[in-house]
Amino acid sequence: MRYADMTDEEYDALDEELTRNIPKLGPNGSDWFAQREMRLLGLSAMTIDYLLTKAASDKKSPAQIIEEIVQEKVIAATV
């Protein structure tokens, strides 16, 4: 579900959740917002865990890790 598709009740529930549970921001996109966005994209828990672990160990963002994986696949497909 995208934020634009949320009902007023869903917005209120999200607002209440964020008010009660202040998100902890982390390095390299490992914060609560990044994790929520990845879940909204439909990524599995295993994929999210991999991206966050790889991003933290490489000191990169999850987006940079995804970009590297895609670049590797494109280069492999053209060889």
PDB file of N, CA, C and O in Angstrom:
ATOM      1  N   MET A   1       0.843  -1.176   0.000  1.00  0.00           N
ATOM      2  CA  MET A   1       0.000   0.000   0.000  1.00  0.00           C
ATOM      3  C   MET A   1       0.887   1.238   0.000  1.00  0.00           C
ATOM      4  O   MET A   1       1.866   1.317   0.742  1.00  0.00           O
ATOM      5  N   ARG A   2       0.539   2.181  -0.824  1.00  0.00           N
ATOM      6  CA  ARG A   2       1.260   3.437  -0.878  1.00  0.00           C
ATOM      7  C   ARG A   2       0.566   4.435   0.039  1.00  0.00           C
ATOM      8  O   ARG A   2      -0.622   4.312   0.333  1.00  0.00           O
ATOM      9  N   TYR A   3       1.330   5.420   0.481  1.00  0.00           N
ATOM     10  CA  TYR A   3       0.774   6.398   1.405  1.00  0.00           C
ATOM     11  C   TYR A   3      -0.425   7.119   0.807  1.00  0.00           C
ATOM     12  O   TYR A   3      -1.368   7.440   1.530  1.00  0.00           O
ATOM     13  N   ALA A   4      -0.412   7.383  -0.507  1.00  0.00           N
ATOM     14  CA  ALA A   4      -1.521   8.084  -1.149  1.00  0.00           C
ATOM     15  C   ALA A   4      -2.794   7.246  -1.135  1.00  0.00           C
ATOM     16  O   ALA A   4      -3.894   7.787  -1.251  1.00  0.00           O
ATOM     17  N   ASP A   5      -2.653   5.922  -0.994  1.00  0.00           N
ATOM     18  CA  ASP A   5      -3.805   5.028  -1.002  1.00  0.00           C
ATOM     19  C   ASP A   5      -4.368   4.774   0.390  1.00  0.00           C
ATOM     20  O   ASP A   5      -5.330   4.021   0.542  1.00  0.00           O
ATOM     21  N   MET A   6      -3.775   5.397   1.409  1.00  0.00           N
ATOM     22  CA  MET A   6      -4.196   5.145   2.781  1.00  0.00           C
ATOM     23  C   MET A   6      -5.492   5.885   3.089  1.00  0.00           C
ATOM     24  O   MET A   6      -5.725   6.999   2.619  1.00  0.00           O
ATOM     25  N   THR A   7      -6.327   5.229   3.894  1.00  0.00           N
ATOM     26  CA  THR A   7      -7.549   5.883   4.362  1.00  0.00           C
ATOM     27  C   THR A   7      -7.195   6.794   5.535  1.00  0.00           C
ATOM     28  O   THR A   7      -6.083   6.740   6.061  1.00  0.00           O
ATOM     29  N   ASP A   8      -8.147   7.626   5.938  1.00  0.00           N
ATOM     30  CA  ASP A   8      -7.924   8.497   7.094  1.00  0.00           C
ATOM     31  C   ASP A   8      -7.632   7.668   8.344  1.00  0.00           C
ATOM     32  O   ASP A   8      -6.799   8.043   9.169  1.00  0.00           O
ATOM     33  N   GLU A   9      -8.328   6.538   8.475  1.00  0.00           N
ATOM     34  CA  GLU A   9      -8.106   5.676   9.634  1.00  0.00           C
ATOM     35  C   GLU A   9      -6.690   5.101   9.627  1.00  0.00           C
ATOM     36  O   GLU A   9      -6.056   5.001  10.677  1.00  0.00           O
ATOM     37  N   GLU A  10      -6.194   4.722   8.448  1.00  0.00           N
ATOM     38  CA  GLU A  10      -4.836   4.182   8.344  1.00  0.00           C
ATOM     39  C   GLU A  10      -3.795   5.265   8.649  1.00  0.00           C
ATOM     40  O   GLU A  10      -2.793   5.003   9.314  1.00  0.00           O
ATOM     41  N   TYR A  11      -4.041   6.474   8.159  1.00  0.00           N
ATOM     42  CA  TYR A  11      -3.144   7.592   8.492  1.00  0.00           C
ATOM     43  C   TYR A  11      -3.119   7.818  10.003  1.00  0.00           C
ATOM     44  O   TYR A  11      -2.053   7.993  10.594  1.00  0.00           O
ATOM     45  N   ASP A  12      -4.303   7.814  10.623  1.00  0.00           N
ATOM     46  CA  ASP A  12      -4.381   8.020  12.063  1.00  0.00           C
ATOM     47  C   ASP A  12      -3.642   6.920  12.823  1.00  0.00           C
ATOM     48  O   ASP A  12      -2.944   7.196  13.798  1.00  0.00           O
ATOM     49  N   ALA A  13      -3.796   5.672  12.374  1.00  0.00           N
ATOM     50  CA  ALA A  13      -3.115   4.552  13.025  1.00  0.00           C
ATOM     51  C   ALA A  13      -1.600   4.681  12.886  1.00  0.00           C
ATOM     52  O   ALA A  13      -0.863   4.430  13.839  1.00  0.00           O
ATOM     53  N   LEU A  14      -1.139   5.074  11.701  1.00  0.00           N
ATOM     54  CA  LEU A  14       0.298   5.256  11.491  1.00  0.00           C
ATOM     55  C   LEU A  14       0.821   6.410  12.344  1.00  0.00           C
ATOM     56  O   LEU A  14       1.895   6.314  12.938  1.00  0.00           O
ATOM     57  N   ASP A  15       0.054   7.504  12.401  1.00  0.00           N
ATOM     58  CA  ASP A  15       0.450   8.641  13.223  1.00  0.00           C
ATOM     59  C   ASP A  15       0.560   8.236  14.687  1.00  0.00           C
ATOM     60  O   ASP A  15       1.512   8.610  15.372  1.00  0.00           O
ATOM     61  N   GLU A  16      -0.411   7.476  15.160  1.00  0.00           N
ATOM     62  CA  GLU A  16      -0.386   7.024  16.551  1.00  0.00           C
ATOM     63  C   GLU A  16       0.805   6.100  16.795  1.00  0.00           C
ATOM     64  O   GLU A  16       1.475   6.215  17.821  1.00  0.00           O
ATOM     65  N   GLU A  17       1.076   5.184  15.860  1.00  0.00           N
ATOM     66  CA  GLU A  17       2.219   4.277  16.001  1.00  0.00           C
ATOM     67  C   GLU A  17       3.532   5.045  16.077  1.00  0.00           C
ATOM     68  O   GLU A  17       4.389   4.743  16.907  1.00  0.00           O
ATOM     69  N   LEU A  18       3.685   6.042  15.203  1.00  0.00           N
ATOM     70  CA  LEU A  18       4.919   6.823  15.197  1.00  0.00           C
ATOM     71  C   LEU A  18       5.036   7.721  16.426  1.00  0.00           C
ATOM     72  O   LEU A  18       6.143   8.029  16.868  1.00  0.00           O
ATOM     73  N   THR A  19       3.921   8.134  16.967  1.00  0.00           N
ATOM     74  CA  THR A  19       3.934   8.962  18.168  1.00  0.00           C
ATOM     75  C   THR A  19       4.336   8.133  19.384  1.00  0.00           C
ATOM     76  O   THR A  19       5.118   8.588  20.218  1.00  0.00           O
ATOM     77  N   ARG A  20       3.799   6.914  19.483  1.00  0.00           N
ATOM     78  CA  ARG A  20       4.123   6.036  20.613  1.00  0.00           C
ATOM     79  C   ARG A  20       5.500   5.414  20.482  1.00  0.00           C
ATOM     80  O   ARG A  20       6.200   5.255  21.482  1.00  0.00           O
ATOM     81  N   ASN A  21       5.899   5.061  19.277  1.00  0.00           N
ATOM     82  CA  ASN A  21       7.165   4.376  19.025  1.00  0.00           C
ATOM     83  C   ASN A  21       8.013   5.231  18.105  1.00  0.00           C
ATOM     84  O   ASN A  21       7.966   5.085  16.884  1.00  0.00           O
ATOM     85  N   ILE A  22       8.773   6.107  18.686  1.00  0.00           N
ATOM     86  CA  ILE A  22       9.597   7.004  17.884  1.00  0.00           C
ATOM     87  C   ILE A  22      10.638   6.176  17.141  1.00  0.00           C
ATOM     88  O   ILE A  22      11.408   5.449  17.768  1.00  0.00           O
ATOM     89  N   PRO A  23      10.672   6.278  15.805  1.00  0.00           N
ATOM     90  CA  PRO A  23      11.625   5.482  15.024  1.00  0.00           C
ATOM     91  C   PRO A  23      13.064   5.838  15.377  1.00  0.00           C
ATOM     92  O   PRO A  23      13.398   7.005  15.585  1.00  0.00           O
ATOM     93  N   LYS A  24      13.903   4.819  15.441  1.00  0.00           N
ATOM     94  CA  LYS A  24      15.327   5.028  15.671  1.00  0.00           C
ATOM     95  C   LYS A  24      16.024   5.055  14.326  1.00  0.00           C
ATOM     96  O   LYS A  24      15.972   4.092  13.561  1.00  0.00           O
ATOM     97  N   LEU A  25      16.669   6.155  14.052  1.00  0.00           N
ATOM     98  CA  LEU A  25      17.363   6.285  12.789  1.00  0.00           C
ATOM     99  C   LEU A  25      18.701   5.583  12.869  1.00  0.00           C
ATOM    100  O   LEU A  25      19.399   5.647  13.881  1.00  0.00           O
ATOM    101  N   GLY A  26      19.050   4.905  11.771  1.00  0.00           N
ATOM    102  CA  GLY A  26      20.303   4.169  11.734  1.00  0.00           C
ATOM    103  C   GLY A  26      21.133   4.574  10.542  1.00  0.00           C
ATOM    104  O   GLY A  26      20.660   5.297   9.665  1.00  0.00           O
ATOM    105  N   PRO A  27      22.366   4.114  10.503  1.00  0.00           N
ATOM    106  CA  PRO A  27      23.246   4.458   9.386  1.00  0.00           C
ATOM    107  C   PRO A  27      22.900   3.665   8.133  1.00  0.00           C
ATOM    108  O   PRO A  27      22.327   2.578   8.211  1.00  0.00           O
ATOM    109  N   ASN A  28      23.249   4.211   6.997  1.00  0.00           N
ATOM    110  CA  ASN A  28      23.150   3.499   5.727  1.00  0.00           C
ATOM    111  C   ASN A  28      21.749   3.017   5.380  1.00  0.00           C
ATOM    112  O   ASN A  28      21.594   1.938   4.808  1.00  0.00           O
ATOM    113  N   GLY A  29      20.742   3.785   5.713  1.00  0.00           N
ATOM    114  CA  GLY A  29      19.389   3.410   5.335  1.00  0.00           C
ATOM    115  C   GLY A  29      18.811   2.276   6.149  1.00  0.00           C
ATOM    116  O   GLY A  29      17.824   1.670   5.731  1.00  0.00           O
ATOM    117  N   SER A  30      19.388   1.966   7.297  1.00  0.00           N
ATOM    118  CA  SER A  30      18.888   0.853   8.095  1.00  0.00           C
ATOM    119  C   SER A  30      17.834   1.312   9.097  1.00  0.00           C
ATOM    120  O   SER A  30      17.466   0.557   9.998  1.00  0.00           O
ATOM    121  N   ASP A  31      17.354   2.526   8.951  1.00  0.00           N
ATOM    122  CA  ASP A  31      16.380   3.045   9.891  1.00  0.00           C
ATOM    123  C   ASP A  31      14.998   2.449   9.648  1.00  0.00           C
ATOM    124  O   ASP A  31      14.771   1.720   8.682  1.00  0.00           O
ATOM    125  N   TRP A  32      14.095   2.778  10.542  1.00  0.00           N
ATOM    126  CA  TRP A  32      12.733   2.253  10.498  1.00  0.00           C
ATOM    127  C   TRP A  32      12.046   2.595   9.174  1.00  0.00           C
ATOM    128  O   TRP A  32      11.328   1.769   8.611  1.00  0.00           O
ATOM    129  N   PHE A  33      12.269   3.809   8.684  1.00  0.00           N
ATOM    130  CA  PHE A  33      11.612   4.229   7.451  1.00  0.00           C
ATOM    131  C   PHE A  33      12.080   3.398   6.265  1.00  0.00           C
ATOM    132  O   PHE A  33      11.265   2.995   5.435  1.00  0.00           O
ATOM    133  N   ALA A  34      13.373   3.137   6.173  1.00  0.00           N
ATOM    134  CA  ALA A  34      13.899   2.329   5.071  1.00  0.00           C
ATOM    135  C   ALA A  34      13.330   0.920   5.125  1.00  0.00           C
ATOM    136  O   ALA A  34      12.963   0.354   4.095  1.00  0.00           O
ATOM    137  N   GLN A  35      13.257   0.356   6.323  1.00  0.00           N
ATOM    138  CA  GLN A  35      12.708  -0.987   6.458  1.00  0.00           C
ATOM    139  C   GLN A  35      11.241  -1.013   6.057  1.00  0.00           C
ATOM    140  O   GLN A  35      10.795  -1.950   5.396  1.00  0.00           O
ATOM    141  N   ARG A  36      10.497  -0.003   6.447  1.00  0.00           N
ATOM    142  CA  ARG A  36       9.072   0.058   6.094  1.00  0.00           C
ATOM    143  C   ARG A  36       8.903   0.180   4.584  1.00  0.00           C
ATOM    144  O   ARG A  36       8.045  -0.483   4.000  1.00  0.00           O
ATOM    145  N   GLU A  37       9.703   1.012   3.959  1.00  0.00           N
ATOM    146  CA  GLU A  37       9.631   1.164   2.503  1.00  0.00           C
ATOM    147  C   GLU A  37       9.936  -0.151   1.794  1.00  0.00           C
ATOM    148  O   GLU A  37       9.280  -0.505   0.815  1.00  0.00           O
ATOM    149  N   MET A  38      10.943  -0.873   2.299  1.00  0.00           N
ATOM    150  CA  MET A  38      11.284  -2.156   1.675  1.00  0.00           C
ATOM    151  C   MET A  38      10.136  -3.150   1.834  1.00  0.00           C
ATOM    152  O   MET A  38       9.860  -3.933   0.925  1.00  0.00           O
ATOM    153  N   ARG A  39       9.464  -3.120   2.994  1.00  0.00           N
ATOM    154  CA  ARG A  39       8.305  -3.999   3.181  1.00  0.00           C
ATOM    155  C   ARG A  39       7.172  -3.592   2.239  1.00  0.00           C
ATOM    156  O   ARG A  39       6.485  -4.449   1.685  1.00  0.00           O
ATOM    157  N   LEU A  40       6.980  -2.284   2.059  1.00  0.00           N
ATOM    158  CA  LEU A  40       5.930  -1.810   1.155  1.00  0.00           C
ATOM    159  C   LEU A  40       6.216  -2.207  -0.291  1.00  0.00           C
ATOM    160  O   LEU A  40       5.289  -2.375  -1.084  1.00  0.00           O
ATOM    161  N   LEU A  41       7.484  -2.357  -0.634  1.00  0.00           N
ATOM    162  CA  LEU A  41       7.850  -2.804  -1.979  1.00  0.00           C
ATOM    163  C   LEU A  41       7.611  -4.292  -2.165  1.00  0.00           C
ATOM    164  O   LEU A  41       7.703  -4.803  -3.281  1.00  0.00           O
ATOM    165  N   GLY A  42       7.305  -4.985  -1.084  1.00  0.00           N
ATOM    166  CA  GLY A  42       7.024  -6.411  -1.163  1.00  0.00           C
ATOM    167  C   GLY A  42       8.242  -7.295  -0.990  1.00  0.00           C
ATOM    168  O   GLY A  42       8.193  -8.483  -1.309  1.00  0.00           O
ATOM    169  N   LEU A  43       9.342  -6.732  -0.485  1.00  0.00           N
ATOM    170  CA  LEU A  43      10.534  -7.543  -0.268  1.00  0.00           C
ATOM    171  C   LEU A  43      10.331  -8.464   0.922  1.00  0.00           C
ATOM    172  O   LEU A  43       9.709  -8.082   1.913  1.00  0.00           O
ATOM    173  N   SER A  44      10.856  -9.680   0.822  1.00  0.00           N
ATOM    174  CA  SER A  44      10.732 -10.639   1.920  1.00  0.00           C
ATOM    175  C   SER A  44      11.618 -10.229   3.088  1.00  0.00           C
ATOM    176  O   SER A  44      12.538  -9.425   2.934  1.00  0.00           O
ATOM    177  N   ALA A  45      11.331 -10.788   4.253  1.00  0.00           N
ATOM    178  CA  ALA A  45      12.135 -10.505   5.442  1.00  0.00           C
ATOM    179  C   ALA A  45      13.579 -10.934   5.217  1.00  0.00           C
ATOM    180  O   ALA A  45      14.503 -10.253   5.662  1.00  0.00           O
ATOM    181  N   MET A  46      13.784 -12.053   4.532  1.00  0.00           N
ATOM    182  CA  MET A  46      15.137 -12.528   4.260  1.00  0.00           C
ATOM    183  C   MET A  46      15.884 -11.533   3.370  1.00  0.00           C
ATOM    184  O   MET A  46      17.059 -11.252   3.607  1.00  0.00           O
ATOM    185  N   THR A  47      15.216 -11.003   2.356  1.00  0.00           N
ATOM    186  CA  THR A  47      15.843 -10.039   1.458  1.00  0.00           C
ATOM    187  C   THR A  47      16.186  -8.755   2.200  1.00  0.00           C
ATOM    188  O   THR A  47      17.271  -8.203   2.016  1.00  0.00           O
ATOM    189  N   ILE A  48      15.275  -8.277   3.034  1.00  0.00           N
ATOM    190  CA  ILE A  48      15.524  -7.064   3.818  1.00  0.00           C
ATOM    191  C   ILE A  48      16.699  -7.280   4.756  1.00  0.00           C
ATOM    192  O   ILE A  48      17.573  -6.420   4.866  1.00  0.00           O
ATOM    193  N   ASP A  49      16.727  -8.425   5.433  1.00  0.00           N
ATOM    194  CA  ASP A  49      17.848  -8.730   6.333  1.00  0.00           C
ATOM    195  C   ASP A  49      19.164  -8.747   5.573  1.00  0.00           C
ATOM    196  O   ASP A  49      20.164  -8.203   6.042  1.00  0.00           O
ATOM    197  N   TYR A  50      19.165  -9.376   4.391  1.00  0.00           N
ATOM    198  CA  TYR A  50      20.394  -9.431   3.594  1.00  0.00           C
ATOM    199  C   TYR A  50      20.843  -8.024   3.212  1.00  0.00           C
ATOM    200  O   TYR A  50      22.011  -7.674   3.383  1.00  0.00           O
ATOM    201  N   LEU A  51      19.913  -7.215   2.694  1.00  0.00           N
ATOM    202  CA  LEU A  51      20.266  -5.869   2.254  1.00  0.00           C
ATOM    203  C   LEU A  51      20.809  -5.028   3.410  1.00  0.00           C
ATOM    204  O   LEU A  51      21.807  -4.327   3.248  1.00  0.00           O
ATOM    205  N   LEU A  52      20.166  -5.093   4.563  1.00  0.00           N
ATOM    206  CA  LEU A  52      20.612  -4.296   5.708  1.00  0.00           C
ATOM    207  C   LEU A  52      21.958  -4.775   6.230  1.00  0.00           C
ATOM    208  O   LEU A  52      22.812  -3.964   6.590  1.00  0.00           O
ATOM    209  N   THR A  53      22.150  -6.087   6.274  1.00  0.00           N
ATOM    210  CA  THR A  53      23.427  -6.637   6.744  1.00  0.00           C
ATOM    211  C   THR A  53      24.557  -6.285   5.790  1.00  0.00           C
ATOM    212  O   THR A  53      25.626  -5.848   6.216  1.00  0.00           O
ATOM    213  N   LYS A  54      24.315  -6.478   4.486  1.00  0.00           N
ATOM    214  CA  LYS A  54      25.329  -6.170   3.468  1.00  0.00           C
ATOM    215  C   LYS A  54      25.630  -4.671   3.460  1.00  0.00           C
ATOM    216  O   LYS A  54      26.790  -4.272   3.362  1.00  0.00           O
ATOM    217  N   ALA A  55      24.594  -3.843   3.564  1.00  0.00           N
ATOM    218  CA  ALA A  55      24.784  -2.393   3.566  1.00  0.00           C
ATOM    219  C   ALA A  55      25.613  -1.956   4.770  1.00  0.00           C
ATOM    220  O   ALA A  55      26.513  -1.127   4.638  1.00  0.00           O
ATOM    221  N   ALA A  56      25.315  -2.506   5.931  1.00  0.00           N
ATOM    222  CA  ALA A  56      26.058  -2.139   7.131  1.00  0.00           C
ATOM    223  C   ALA A  56      27.515  -2.575   7.037  1.00  0.00           C
ATOM    224  O   ALA A  56      28.418  -1.828   7.414  1.00  0.00           O
ATOM    225  N   SER A  57      27.740  -3.792   6.529  1.00  0.00           N
ATOM    226  CA  SER A  57      29.127  -4.281   6.466  1.00  0.00           C
ATOM    227  C   SER A  57      29.949  -3.544   5.411  1.00  0.00           C
ATOM    228  O   SER A  57      31.156  -3.367   5.574  1.00  0.00           O
ATOM    229  N   ASP A  58      29.291  -3.112   4.320  1.00  0.00           N
ATOM    230  CA  ASP A  58      29.990  -2.389   3.251  1.00  0.00           C
ATOM    231  C   ASP A  58      29.950  -0.875   3.424  1.00  0.00           C
ATOM    232  O   ASP A  58      30.526  -0.133   2.629  1.00  0.00           O
ATOM    233  N   LYS A  59      29.250  -0.420   4.493  1.00  0.00           N
ATOM    234  CA  LYS A  59      29.075   1.017   4.748  1.00  0.00           C
ATOM    235  C   LYS A  59      28.444   1.729   3.549  1.00  0.00           C
ATOM    236  O   LYS A  59      28.914   2.773   3.098  1.00  0.00           O
ATOM    237  N   LYS A  60      27.357   1.119   3.049  1.00  0.00           N
ATOM    238  CA  LYS A  60      26.597   1.665   1.922  1.00  0.00           C
ATOM    239  C   LYS A  60      25.124   1.633   2.286  1.00  0.00           C
ATOM    240  O   LYS A  60      24.732   1.072   3.309  1.00  0.00           O
ATOM    241  N   SER A  61      24.321   2.241   1.437  1.00  0.00           N
ATOM    242  CA  SER A  61      22.876   2.191   1.647  1.00  0.00           C
ATOM    243  C   SER A  61      22.314   0.943   0.967  1.00  0.00           C
ATOM    244  O   SER A  61      22.950   0.395   0.067  1.00  0.00           O
ATOM    245  N   PRO A  62      21.130   0.487   1.388  1.00  0.00           N
ATOM    246  CA  PRO A  62      20.504  -0.642   0.707  1.00  0.00           C
ATOM    247  C   PRO A  62      20.307  -0.360  -0.789  1.00  0.00           C
ATOM    248  O   PRO A  62      20.421  -1.269  -1.612  1.00  0.00           O
ATOM    249  N   ALA A  63      20.013   0.888  -1.138  1.00  0.00           N
ATOM    250  CA  ALA A  63      19.841   1.237  -2.554  1.00  0.00           C
ATOM    251  C   ALA A  63      21.131   1.018  -3.334  1.00  0.00           C
ATOM    252  O   ALA A  63      21.095   0.562  -4.477  1.00  0.00           O
ATOM    253  N   GLN A  64      22.266   1.339  -2.729  1.00  0.00           N
ATOM    254  CA  GLN A  64      23.550   1.124  -3.404  1.00  0.00           C
ATOM    255  C   GLN A  64      23.813  -0.370  -3.604  1.00  0.00           C
ATOM    256  O   GLN A  64      24.348  -0.773  -4.636  1.00  0.00           O
ATOM    257  N   ILE A  65      23.443  -1.184  -2.628  1.00  0.00           N
ATOM    258  CA  ILE A  65      23.625  -2.635  -2.750  1.00  0.00           C
ATOM    259  C   ILE A  65      22.747  -3.169  -3.883  1.00  0.00           C
ATOM    260  O   ILE A  65      23.204  -3.976  -4.692  1.00  0.00           O
ATOM    261  N   ILE A  66      21.506  -2.730  -3.943  1.00  0.00           N
ATOM    262  CA  ILE A  66      20.606  -3.169  -5.015  1.00  0.00           C
ATOM    263  C   ILE A  66      21.162  -2.751  -6.365  1.00  0.00           C
ATOM    264  O   ILE A  66      21.158  -3.539  -7.311  1.00  0.00           O
ATOM    265  N   GLU A  67      21.640  -1.513  -6.461  1.00  0.00           N
ATOM    266  CA  GLU A  67      22.198  -1.031  -7.720  1.00  0.00           C
ATOM    267  C   GLU A  67      23.392  -1.878  -8.161  1.00  0.00           C
ATOM    268  O   GLU A  67      23.520  -2.204  -9.341  1.00  0.00           O
ATOM    269  N   GLU A  68      24.257  -2.233  -7.224  1.00  0.00           N
ATOM    270  CA  GLU A  68      25.417  -3.070  -7.556  1.00  0.00           C
ATOM    271  C   GLU A  68      24.984  -4.445  -8.064  1.00  0.00           C
ATOM    272  O   GLU A  68      25.552  -4.963  -9.025  1.00  0.00           O
ATOM    273  N   ILE A  69      23.977  -5.032  -7.416  1.00  0.00           N
ATOM    274  CA  ILE A  69      23.480  -6.350  -7.840  1.00  0.00           C
ATOM    275  C   ILE A  69      22.903  -6.274  -9.249  1.00  0.00           C
ATOM    276  O   ILE A  69      23.164  -7.144 -10.080  1.00  0.00           O
ATOM    277  N   VAL A  70      22.126  -5.240  -9.512  1.00  0.00           N
ATOM    278  CA  VAL A  70      21.530  -5.077 -10.846  1.00  0.00           C
ATOM    279  C   VAL A  70      22.620  -4.860 -11.891  1.00  0.00           C
ATOM    280  O   VAL A  70      22.562  -5.446 -12.972  1.00  0.00           O
ATOM    281  N   GLN A  71      23.610  -4.030 -11.586  1.00  0.00           N
ATOM    282  CA  GLN A  71      24.718  -3.797 -12.527  1.00  0.00           C
ATOM    283  C   GLN A  71      25.459  -5.098 -12.827  1.00  0.00           C
ATOM    284  O   GLN A  71      25.817  -5.354 -13.977  1.00  0.00           O
ATOM    285  N   GLU A  72      25.692  -5.926 -11.799  1.00  0.00           N
ATOM    286  CA  GLU A  72      26.352  -7.205 -12.019  1.00  0.00           C
ATOM    287  C   GLU A  72      25.544  -8.097 -12.958  1.00  0.00           C
ATOM    288  O   GLU A  72      26.101  -8.747 -13.842  1.00  0.00           O
ATOM    289  N   LYS A  73      24.232  -8.122 -12.759  1.00  0.00           N
ATOM    290  CA  LYS A  73      23.347  -8.953 -13.595  1.00  0.00           C
ATOM    291  C   LYS A  73      23.330  -8.453 -15.043  1.00  0.00           C
ATOM    292  O   LYS A  73      23.349  -9.250 -15.981  1.00  0.00           O
ATOM    293  N   VAL A  74      23.294  -7.131 -15.215  1.00  0.00           N
ATOM    294  CA  VAL A  74      23.278  -6.559 -16.564  1.00  0.00           C
ATOM    295  C   VAL A  74      24.591  -6.866 -17.274  1.00  0.00           C
ATOM    296  O   VAL A  74      24.594  -7.251 -18.443  1.00  0.00           O
ATOM    297  N   ILE A  75      25.698  -6.698 -16.573  1.00  0.00           N
ATOM    298  CA  ILE A  75      27.006  -6.983 -17.197  1.00  0.00           C
ATOM    299  C   ILE A  75      27.104  -8.463 -17.538  1.00  0.00           C
ATOM    300  O   ILE A  75      27.592  -8.814 -18.612  1.00  0.00           O
ATOM    301  N   ALA A  76      26.651  -9.337 -16.644  1.00  0.00           N
ATOM    302  CA  ALA A  76      26.702 -10.776 -16.905  1.00  0.00           C
ATOM    303  C   ALA A  76      25.832 -11.164 -18.099  1.00  0.00           C
ATOM    304  O   ALA A  76      26.172 -12.078 -18.851  1.00  0.00           O
ATOM    305  N   ALA A  77      24.714 -10.470 -18.268  1.00  0.00           N
ATOM    306  CA  ALA A  77      23.800 -10.788 -19.369  1.00  0.00           C
ATOM    307  C   ALA A  77      24.339 -10.312 -20.715  1.00  0.00           C
ATOM    308  O   ALA A  77      23.955 -10.843 -21.757  1.00  0.00           O
ATOM    309  N   THR A  78      25.214  -9.330 -20.703  1.00  0.00           N
ATOM    310  CA  THR A  78      25.739  -8.808 -21.962  1.00  0.00           C
ATOM    311  C   THR A  78      27.030  -9.466 -22.405  1.00  0.00           C
ATOM    312  O   THR A  78      27.519  -9.208 -23.505  1.00  0.00           O
ATOM    313  N   VAL A  79      27.583 -10.312 -21.557  1.00  0.00           N
ATOM    314  CA  VAL A  79      28.856 -10.973 -21.874  1.00  0.00           C
ATOM    315  C   VAL A  79      28.596 -12.235 -22.668  1.00  0.00           C
ATOM    316  O   VAL A  79      29.537 -12.939 -23.034  1.00  0.00           O
TER     317      VAL A  79
END
